[in-house]
Amino acid sequence: MKEVTERPIFDLAVVVINFRTPELTINCLNSLSPDIQSLNARVVLVDNNSADGSIDKIEQAIENLAIRDKIFINRSPVNGGFSAGNNIGIKDVEAHYYLLTNSDTLIREGALHTLLDTAKKNPKIGLLAPRLEWPDGSPQESCFKYHSPWSELIHSAKTGIITKCLQKYNVPQPVSEVVRDYDWVSFASVLVRAEVFKNTGLMDEGYFMYYEDVVFCYRAKQAGWLIHYQPAAHVVHLRGGSSPLKAQVKLRKRLPRYYYESRTRFFYQVYGKKGLLLANLMWRAGWLISYARSLLSSNFVQDIPEQQGQDIWINYANPETPYVHPENYGNKA
């Protein structure tokens, strides 16, 4: 009889996705070395079909890393997006905890130990987020309230008095200096207890990019898990990864279709069809407010991406239409 070999169970599995960011990915892997060397851990690097030779460059660089024997590479034949890439890595390794971290992050020494120690002390914590910061140590917003129809009004109105009156619905939350619970946290870097995946399932691959972290946290909260933030664990987030969204928002350029498909899917899954409709109408109401302000004041700029009023209706008729994975993400409109 052939002996069945059980898969090893690691204390920690770190999942990193590469999509045409070889230098960032190499630096991210290198930053893991100090903590990973002293842990029963495995690093899974998933290449989301970069098709540009970057994974070969990364593979060569790994040979010079102290943790090279702890890194496993999975070359995905398709670019299924953020959720799909992370799911590949999660399924590759069995562990008690999973750190999902972007290729544009740098893990400060001690951060992994701090996150693991905090999670182990409170079995009710399902997800634990580190403090995301810029290279100079200043903090980034990384903890939030759920998006809602009211937050859509705040977002498009861009008017201080409305934001103040509806503050309890405002999505970004102040950076905390103590451990505390939030609705959802950024998946730029997050520790997830394995039981959460067993309890709620893996990440929803219907989201190509954006809102997948929000809906995953929502499902975890619904299942009774706490989502905590640990400011003592420091992770640098360079925000120089695969997505062009931040730059497009800043330049008020039209955002990619997958962003709006994810937005529609989220509002439908959490609030239903009526909630999705209300979110779009509230966005329009806010737009009218900011438009009126732009007419009345030459100092006010209606800082909204091109064609957003049209694009928020993408997939409205069929909100859960699966995203068609593009062969070349960079060419996706």
VOTI-749956 format. One record per atom (N, C-alpha, C): x, y, z. Coordinates in steps of 0.02 Angstrom, whole numbers, padded with zeros to 5 digits, always signed. Atoms other than C-alpha are relative to their C-alpha. Layout:
<recs>
XYZ
...
</recs>
This chain:
<recs>
+00042-00060+00000
+00000+00000+00000
+00044+00062+00000
-00039-00062+00005
+00066+00172-00048
-00014+00044+00060
+00007-00043-00059
+00099+00282+00102
-00025+00069-00020
+00027-00067+00012
-00002+00443+00107
+00039+00050+00041
-00039-00051-00034
+00106+00592+00148
-00043+00061+00013
+00039-00058-00017
+00017+00730+00241
+00039+00064-00014
-00032-00065+00011
+00052+00910+00194
+00020+00031+00066
-00020-00033-00062
+00151+01004+00325
-00045+00060+00014
+00039-00058-00020
+00057+01137+00423
+00048+00051+00029
-00045-00052-00023
+00153+01298+00444
-00036+00046+00049
+00031-00051-00044
+00124+01429+00579
-00025+00058-00042
+00016-00058+00041
+00122+01562+00444
+00016-00013-00073
-00013-00001+00072
+00105+01571+00256
-00008+00072-00024
+00002-00068+00028
+00144+01735+00169
-00014-00006-00075
+00018+00002+00071
+00061+01762+00000
+00015+00069-00031
-00018-00061+00037
+00135+01891-00120
-00017-00011-00073
+00018+00005+00071
+00067+01924-00295
+00045+00046-00040
-00038-00041+00046
+00178+01985-00435
-00039+00008-00065
+00024-00012+00068
+00110+02068-00590
+00042+00058-00028
-00044-00047+00034
+00250+02154-00684
+00030+00052+00047
-00033-00044-00047
+00329+02229-00529
+00061-00035+00030
-00055+00042-00025
+00494+02132-00515
+00041+00033+00055
-00042-00033-00051
+00595+02262-00418
-00037+00006+00067
+00040-00005-00061
+00455+02293-00293
-00006-00068+00034
+00009+00067-00028
+00426+02107-00271
+00063-00026+00033
-00064+00022-00029
+00610+02069-00241
+00013+00036+00066
-00011-00037-00062
+00621+02207-00111
-00048-00023+00055
+00049+00025-00048
+00462+02143-00027
+00024-00066+00030
-00024+00065-00024
+00531+01966-00016
+00060+00008+00045
-00059-00011-00040
+00695+02030+00051
-00018+00028+00069
+00020-00030-00064
+00605+02130+00187
-00029-00052+00047
+00029+00053-00041
+00524+01969+00248
+00053-00040+00038
-00053+00044-00026
+00691+01886+00286
+00011+00001+00075
-00015+00001-00072
+00724+01945+00465
-00050-00038+00042
+00050+00035-00039
+00559+01880+00532
-00011-00072-00022
+00015+00067+00027
+00532+01730+00418
+00052-00051+00021
-00053+00048-00018
+00700+01652+00463
-00012-00033+00067
+00011+00027-00068
+00644+01627+00643
-00070-00029+00009
+00069+00026-00004
+00468+01566+00602
-00007-00065-00039
+00020+00058+00039
+00393+01402+00544
-00046+00025-00054
+00039-00037+00049
+00337+01487+00386
+00020-00019-00071
-00011+00010+00072
+00322+01473+00198
-00025+00063-00036
+00020-00056+00042
+00314+01614+00070
-00021-00026-00068
+00024+00021+00066
+00209+01586-00085
-00002+00062-00045
+00000-00055+00049
+00244+01701-00232
-00041-00022-00060
+00044+00015+00056
+00105+01698-00360
+00011+00051-00055
-00006-00045+00057
+00143+01770-00531
-00065-00003-00040
+00064-00003+00034
-00020+01827-00610
+00008+00008-00075
-00010+00001+00073
+00033+01786-00788
+00027+00067-00025
-00030-00064+00020
+00145+01938-00803
+00021+00001-00073
-00019+00007+00071
+00209+01876-00971
+00049+00053-00024
-00049-00050+00018
+00350+02002-00968
+00070-00018+00022
-00065+00023-00023
+00493+01899-00899
+00017+00020+00071
-00016-00023-00067
+00481+01978-00728
+00007-00057+00050
-00004+00054-00048
+00453+01814-00637
+00068-00037-00006
-00067+00030+00008
+00616+01745-00711
+00052+00043+00036
-00046-00045-00034
+00708+01898-00646
-00006-00008+00076
+00011+00009-00072
+00629+01874-00475
+00029-00066+00024
-00024+00066-00019
+00672+01689-00473
+00076+00000+00007
-00073-00004-00005
+00855+01729-00504
+00020+00037+00064
-00016-00040-00059
+00855+01860-00365
-00012-00040+00064
+00016+00039-00060
+00777+01737-00242
+00058-00044+00021
-00058+00043-00015
+00933+01628-00255
+00049+00034+00048
-00046-00037-00044
+01026+01765-00161
-00031+00020+00066
+00034-00018-00062
+00899+01783-00021
+00012-00053+00053
-00012+00046-00056
+00926+01706+00150
-00058-00049+00009
+00059+00043-00009
+00749+01634+00145
-00019-00036-00064
+00016+00030+00065
+00762+01559-00030
-00032-00069+00006
+00028+00067-00008
+00721+01384+00035
-00071+00001+00027
+00068-00006-00027
+00559+01449+00111
-00048+00032-00050
+00041-00034+00051
+00494+01529-00050
-00021-00050-00053
+00028+00043+00052
+00380+01434-00169
-00032+00045-00053
+00027-00041+00055
+00335+01507-00340
-00055-00038-00036
+00055+00028+00039
+00169+01474-00426
-00012+00046-00059
+00011-00040+00061
+00157+01535-00606
-00071-00013-00025
+00070+00008+00022
-00027+01561-00641
-00004+00010-00076
+00006-00007+00073
-00075+01535-00825
-00045+00058-00021
+00044-00057+00015
-00201+01679-00813
+00009+00053+00054
+00002-00054-00050
-00214+01847-00727
-00072+00005+00023
+00068+00000-00026
-00370+01817-00625
-00016+00057+00047
+00012-00056-00044
-00349+01973-00521
+00026-00013+00071
-00026+00001-00068
-00312+02007-00338
-00028-00059+00040
+00030+00055-00038
-00435+01883-00262
+00025-00067-00024
-00021+00064+00029
-00391+01742-00380
+00073-00015+00016
-00070+00010-00014
-00205+01767-00356
+00013-00019+00072
-00007+00018-00071
-00219+01764-00167
-00027-00069+00015
+00028+00067-00011
-00330+01611-00173
+00047-00055-00023
-00049+00049+00023
-00198+01519-00273
+00053-00011+00054
-00051+00006-00052
-00069+01556-00139
-00026-00032+00063
+00030+00029-00061
-00186+01512+00004
-00008-00076-00007
+00012+00072+00011
-00227+01343-00073
+00066-00039-00007
-00064+00033+00008
-00043+01305-00104
+00030-00025+00065
-00032+00015-00064
+00003+01299+00080
-00052-00004+00055
+00043+00005-00059
-00083+01242+00239
+00035+00033+00058
-00031-00037-00055
-00051+01359+00384
-00054+00021+00050
+00047-00025-00051
-00129+01424+00544
-00019+00072-00013
+00012-00070+00017
-00114+01604+00484
+00028+00015-00069
-00023-00021+00066
-00096+01687+00315
+00010+00076+00000
-00011-00071+00011
-00017+01856+00282
-00006+00013-00074
+00008-00021+00069
-00081+01929+00119
+00032+00069-00005
-00035-00065+00003
+00037+02070+00071
+00018+00017-00071
-00014-00022+00067
+00059+02172-00086
+00074-00001-00015
-00070-00002+00020
+00219+02170-00186
+00032+00068+00014
-00027-00066-00013
+00237+02356-00150
+00001+00016+00075
-00006-00010-00072
+00253+02330+00038
+00070-00022+00023
-00062+00020-00033
+00406+02317+00149
-00017-00015+00072
+00017+00022-00068
+00385+02219+00310
+00055+00020+00048
-00050-00021-00050
+00475+02304+00454
+00016-00059+00047
-00022+00054-00044
+00575+02188+00566
-00042-00001+00064
+00041+00009-00060
+00468+02118+00707
-00075+00003-00013
+00071-00009+00015
+00302+02155+00620
-00037-00067+00000
+00033+00065+00004
+00261+01972+00586
-00008-00031+00069
+00004+00027-00068
+00300+01920+00765
-00054+00037+00040
+00050-00040-00036
+00192+02062+00832
-00071-00020-00021
+00066+00020+00025
+00045+02015+00722
-00020-00069+00025
+00015+00068-00022
+00056+01830+00764
-00013-00003+00075
+00009+00000-00073
+00074+01862+00951
-00068+00029+00019
+00065-00032-00014
-00078+01978+00950
-00058-00046-00017
+00054+00044+00023
-00186+01856+00852
-00007-00061+00046
+00002+00060-00042
-00138+01708+00962
-00029+00014+00069
+00026-00017-00067
-00187+01801+01121
-00076+00009+00000
+00072-00010+00004
-00365+01831+01059
-00028-00042-00057
+00024+00045+00052
-00445+01685+00965
-00061+00027-00038
+00057-00029+00036
-00591+01797+00914
+00021+00045-00057
-00025-00042+00055
-00480+01900+00800
+00006-00043-00062
-00004+00036+00063
-00507+01840+00623
+00049+00031-00048
-00046-00036+00043
-00411+01974+00531
+00036+00053+00043
-00040-00048-00038
-00272+02085+00597
+00043+00040-00048
-00036-00044+00046
-00202+02234+00504
+00058+00036+00035
-00055-00039-00028
-00032+02315+00533
-00010+00074-00014
-00001-00072+00016
+00002+02501+00531
+00034+00008-00068
-00030-00015+00064
+00030+02549+00349
+00029+00070+00003
-00033-00065-00004
+00152+02692+00329
+00041+00014-00062
-00044-00021+00053
+00254+02791+00205
+00072-00014+00021
-00069+00013-00018
+00443+02767+00197
+00027+00044+00056
-00023-00044-00054
+00465+02916+00315
-00032-00016+00067
+00032+00020-00062
+00358+02829+00446
-00067+00032+00014
+00066-00031-00011
+00204+02939+00429
-00055-00050-00020
+00051+00052+00011
+00042+02837+00434
-00043+00011-00062
+00049-00001+00054
-00076+02794+00292
-00068-00021+00027
+00067+00025-00017
-00264+02772+00304
-00004-00073-00021
+00003+00071+00017
-00292+02586+00313
-00058-00036+00035
+00057+00029-00036
-00447+02559+00423
-00062+00041-00015
+00057-00034+00028
-00623+02599+00370
-00067-00025+00027
+00069+00021-00007
-00810+02595+00390
-00024-00026-00067
+00026+00026+00063
-00915+02504+00259
-00022+00056-00046
+00032-00043+00049
-00960+02592+00099
-00076-00008+00007
+00073+00001-00006
-01145+02637+00102
-00029+00053-00047
+00030-00053+00040
-01269+02743+00004
+00018+00070+00028
-00017-00064-00030
-01233+02884+00128
+00073+00019-00014
-00070-00016+00014
-01046+02871+00100
+00010+00020-00073
-00003-00021+00070
-01077+02888-00087
-00018+00073-00007
+00017-00071-00001
-01160+03055-00053
+00059+00042+00024
-00059-00035-00026
-01010+03109+00051
+00055+00004-00052
-00055+00006+00048
-00889+03050-00082
-00008+00048-00059
+00010-00042+00059
-00966+03144-00228
-00015+00073+00015
+00015-00069-00018
-01024+03300-00135
+00064+00039+00015
-00064-00031-00017
-00848+03337-00071
-00010+00068+00033
+00018-00062-00035
-00921+03468+00045
+00006-00011+00075
-00016+00009-00070
-00860+03490+00222
-00059-00008+00046
+00057+00003-00046
-01027+03521+00305
-00038-00066-00007
+00033+00065+00010
-01101+03363+00228
+00041-00055+00031
-00044+00050-00031
-00951+03259+00279
-00006+00003+00076
+00005-00007-00073
-00965+03329+00456
-00066-00026+00026
+00066+00022-00022
-01152+03298+00470
-00009-00076-00006
+00007+00072+00013
-01134+03120+00403
+00064-00037+00020
-00066+00027-00018
-00969+03082+00490
-00003-00075+00016
+00003+00071-00019
-01030+02914+00556
-00004-00046-00060
+00001+00041+00061
-01047+02856+00375
+00063+00009-00042
-00060-00013+00039
-00879+02922+00317
+00045-00062+00000
-00037+00063+00006
-00773+02778+00253
+00069+00002+00033
-00066-00001-00032
-00594+02828+00301
-00005+00017+00075
+00000-00010-00072
-00560+02820+00488
+00068+00026+00023
-00063-00026-00026
-00428+02912+00591
+00047-00057+00019
-00051+00049-00019
-00266+02818+00621
+00001-00007+00076
+00002+00013-00072
-00272+02737+00793
+00070-00016+00026
-00063+00017-00033
-00127+02722+00914
-00007-00060+00046
+00012+00059-00042
-00206+02574+01004
-00034-00054-00042
+00034+00056+00034
-00271+02403+00953
-00075+00011+00006
+00073-00008-00001
-00454+02418+00904
-00032-00034-00060
+00038+00036+00051
-00590+02344+00795
-00026+00049-00052
+00026-00041+00055
-00647+02411+00625
-00047-00043-00042
+00043+00037+00046
-00775+02366+00492
+00042-00039-00050
-00044+00034+00047
-00640+02328+00365
+00068+00034-00002
-00068-00025+00002
-00454+02350+00338
+00029-00012-00070
-00032+00007+00065
-00343+02370+00186
+00035-00068-00005
-00034+00063+00013
-00282+02208+00109
+00068+00012-00034
-00069-00011+00023
-00119+02293+00057
+00046-00045+00041
-00035+00048-00043
-00057+02190+00205
-00046-00017+00058
+00047+00020-00053
-00166+02089+00323
+00013-00073+00019
-00007+00068-00026
-00152+01934+00433
-00070-00029+00007
+00065+00033-00003
-00297+01812+00416
+00008-00068+00034
+00000+00065-00034
-00331+01666+00533
-00029-00052-00048
+00021+00052+00047
-00351+01503+00435
-00073-00018+00008
+00070+00019-00013
-00519+01467+00518
-00049+00046-00035
+00045-00047+00035
-00592+01622+00434
-00014-00026-00070
+00010+00028+00067
-00564+01545+00262
-00044-00063+00003
+00040+00060-00006
-00636+01380+00322
-00073+00016+00017
+00066-00020-00023
-00785+01471+00397
-00040+00038-00052
+00035-00044+00047
-00826+01597+00261
+00018-00011-00073
-00022+00011+00068
-00737+01531+00107
+00058+00045-00019
-00056-00040+00025
-00594+01603+00005
-00026+00067-00026
+00019-00065+00026
-00594+01775-00075
-00043-00008-00063
+00047+00003+00055
-00730+01810-00203
+00036+00019-00065
-00036-00013+00062
-00650+01793-00375
-00042+00037-00052
+00041-00043+00042
-00795+01889-00452
+00025+00072+00001
-00032-00065-00004
-00696+02042-00398
+00069-00005-00030
-00067+00001+00030
-00548+02071-00512
+00048+00040+00042
-00040-00043-00043
-00480+02214-00409
-00045+00054+00030
+00037-00049-00040
-00554+02331-00276
-00066-00029+00026
+00058+00020-00038
-00693+02301-00150
+00002-00073+00023
-00004+00070-00023
-00639+02119-00127
+00018-00003+00073
-00017-00001-00071
-00563+02164+00040
-00059+00021+00043
+00058-00024-00037
-00720+02256+00095
-00050-00057+00010
+00051+00052-00005
-00837+02112+00055
+00025-00060+00039
-00026+00055-00040
-00721+01983+00131
-00005+00016+00074
+00007-00021-00071
-00716+02081+00294
-00073-00001+00021
+00072+00001-00016
-00905+02099+00286
-00023-00071+00016
+00018+00070-00011
-00925+01910+00272
+00029-00025+00066
-00032+00021-00063
-00802+01883+00415
-00037+00028+00060
+00038-00032-00054
-00896+02007+00525
-00067-00035+00011
+00065+00034-00003
-01061+01922+00484
+00007-00068+00034
-00013+00066-00030
-00983+01758+00541
+00024+00006+00072
-00017-00010-00070
-00935+01835+00708
+00073+00015+00016
-00071-00013-00012
-00750+01872+00684
+00013+00074+00013
-00022-00068-00011
-00663+02028+00748
+00052+00018-00053
-00049-00025+00047
-00561+02135+00629
+00039+00055+00035
-00039-00046-00041
-00424+02220+00727
+00059+00032-00038
-00056-00038+00026
-00286+02344+00692
+00054+00002+00054
-00055+00002-00048
-00115+02328+00774
+00053+00052-00021
-00047-00053+00020
-00016+02492+00764
+00073-00014+00016
-00069+00016-00018
+00139+02412+00840
+00036-00041-00054
-00029+00037+00056
+00166+02309+00681
+00004+00048-00060
-00010-00051+00051
+00240+02422+00547
+00015-00031-00069
-00010+00022+00069
+00228+02392+00359
+00001+00062-00045
-00003-00055+00048
+00285+02517+00228
-00039-00018-00062
+00040+00011+00061
+00162+02533+00084
+00020+00053-00050
-00027-00047+00048
+00244+02613-00067
-00051+00025-00050
+00053-00017+00048
+00085+02618-00171
+00028+00009-00071
-00029-00003+00067
+00181+02581-00329
-00012-00065-00036
+00013+00066+00026
+00101+02416-00377
-00031-00002-00069
+00024+00015+00067
+00004+02347-00525
-00058+00043-00023
+00060-00037+00019
-00150+02458-00520
+00015+00073-00015
-00009-00071+00017
-00156+02629-00606
-00052+00044+00033
+00059-00036-00023
-00310+02682-00508
+00017+00064+00037
-00016-00059-00040
-00230+02802-00383
+00021+00059-00045
-00023-00053+00045
-00145+02899-00523
-00057+00027-00042
+00056-00022+00040
-00304+02904-00626
-00048+00044+00040
+00043-00040-00043
-00405+02971-00479
+00030+00070+00009
-00034-00064-00011
-00276+03107-00448
-00006+00045-00061
+00004-00038+00062
-00282+03160-00631
-00071+00008-00025
+00071-00001+00018
-00472+03142-00637
-00012-00034-00068
+00009+00039+00061
-00453+03018-00780
-00054-00053+00011
+00051+00052-00005
-00585+02887-00818
+00030-00062+00032
-00024+00059-00036
-00566+02738-00701
-00014-00063-00040
+00010+00062+00038
-00551+02560-00769
-00067-00033+00015
+00065+00031-00006
-00709+02461-00797
-00004-00048+00060
+00002+00049-00054
-00661+02328-00670
-00014+00032+00067
+00014-00034-00063
-00669+02458-00531
-00076+00007+00010
+00072-00010-00006
-00852+02495-00567
-00038-00066+00004
+00031+00066-00007
-00895+02312-00591
+00005-00024+00072
-00009+00020-00070
-00825+02279-00417
-00046+00041+00045
+00044-00043-00040
-00920+02428-00345
-00072-00024-00004
+00069+00024+00010
-01084+02367-00419
-00011-00066+00036
+00006+00066-00031
-01054+02190-00359
-00004+00007+00076
+00000-00009-00073
-01016+02250-00181
-00067+00027+00025
+00062-00030-00025
-01169+02361-00160
-00059-00047-00008
+00055+00049+00010
-01282+02226-00231
+00004-00055+00052
-00007+00056-00047
-01211+02088-00120
-00015+00021+00071
+00008-00021-00069
-01218+02191+00039
-00068+00034+00012
+00061-00040-00010
-01371+02304+00012
-00058-00020-00045
+00053+00020+00045
-01471+02217-00125
-00009+00049-00058
+00010-00041+00060
-01536+02291-00288
-00025+00070+00018
+00024-00066-00020
-01629+02432-00199
+00057+00041+00031
-00056-00035-00030
-01473+02475-00101
+00049+00025-00052
-00043-00020+00055
-01371+02480-00261
-00029+00062-00035
+00034-00058+00031
-01499+02597-00339
+00007+00062+00043
-00005-00056-00046
-01499+02707-00185
+00071+00028+00001
-00070-00023+00000
-01308+02714-00185
+00014+00043-00061
-00011-00039+00061
-01308+02774-00366
-00037+00067+00002
+00038-00062-00005
-01444+02903-00332
+00032+00048+00050
-00033-00043-00050
-01353+02967-00178
+00065+00029-00030
-00060-00026+00034
-01194+02981-00282
-00020+00058-00044
+00023-00053+00045
-01292+03085-00409
-00018+00063+00039
+00019-00058-00042
-01362+03197-00271
+00063+00037+00023
-00063-00031-00021
-01186+03227-00207
+00034+00035-00057
-00029-00031+00060
-01126+03263-00383
-00032+00067-00014
+00036-00063+00012
-01260+03397-00403
+00023+00054+00050
-00023-00048-00051
-01202+03478-00240
+00069+00026-00019
-00068-00022+00017
-01019+03482-00293
+00001+00039-00065
+00004-00037+00063
-01067+03541-00467
-00024+00071+00013
+00025-00066-00017
-01167+03685-00394
+00055+00042+00033
-00055-00036-00033
-01018+03731-00285
+00052+00024-00051
-00049-00019+00051
-00904+03732-00437
-00023+00060-00041
+00028-00058+00037
-01021+03857-00523
+00002+00063+00042
+00003-00058-00045
-01030+03970-00371
+00068+00024+00024
-00067-00018-00026
-00846+03969-00324
+00054-00022-00049
-00055+00015+00046
-00697+03980-00440
+00057-00038+00035
-00052+00034-00039
-00590+03909-00299
-00015-00074+00011
+00019+00069-00011
-00686+03745-00292
+00003-00039-00065
-00006+00044+00059
-00643+03606-00415
-00040-00064+00014
+00039+00062-00008
-00766+03463-00440
+00046-00059-00017
-00054+00049+00007
-00634+03330-00413
-00028-00071-00008
+00032+00064+00013
-00723+03181-00492
+00026-00029-00066
-00025+00030+00061
-00654+03058-00622
-00048+00007-00059
+00040-00005+00061
-00715+03071-00801
-00051-00056-00005
+00055+00047+00016
-00881+02986-00844
-00021-00043+00059
+00019+00041-00057
-00906+02924-00666
-00076-00005+00008
+00073+00002-00005
-01090+02971-00669
-00031-00052-00046
+00023+00052+00046
-01112+02853-00816
+00025-00069+00022
-00032+00064-00014
-00993+02717-00759
-00026-00035+00063
+00026+00033-00060
-01074+02687-00588
-00058-00046-00016
+00056+00044+00020
-01216+02603-00684
+00024-00063-00036
-00026+00060+00033
-01101+02472-00760
-00023-00062+00038
+00024+00064-00027
-01175+02297-00731
-00061+00008+00046
+00058-00010-00044
-01327+02372-00643
-00054-00053-00014
+00051+00050+00017
-01443+02252-00736
+00019-00070+00024
-00024+00066-00022
-01335+02101-00691
+00060+00010+00046
-00054-00021-00045
-01234+02151-00537
+00054-00052+00015
-00049+00051-00018
-01148+01984-00508
+00029-00034-00062
-00031+00027+00059
-01090+01957-00686
+00075-00011+00013
-00071+00013-00014
-00919+01872-00669
+00044+00042-00045
-00047-00040+00039
-00774+01978-00725
+00035-00045-00050
-00035+00038+00051
-00700+01917-00889
+00074+00018+00005
-00071-00012-00011
-00515+01897-00854
+00035+00019-00065
-00034-00020+00062
-00416+01995-00984
+00066-00038-00007
-00065+00032+00012
-00265+01913-01065
+00056+00049+00017
-00050-00051-00014
-00173+02077-01045
-00033+00054+00042
+00030-00047-00047
-00226+02174-00891
+00014+00072-00019
-00019-00069+00016
-00132+02328-00949
-00039+00030-00057
+00038-00026+00056
-00242+02342-01103
-00075+00003+00015
+00071+00000-00017
-00407+02328-01009
-00025+00071+00009
+00028-00068-00006
-00513+02484-01028
-00038+00007+00064
</recs>
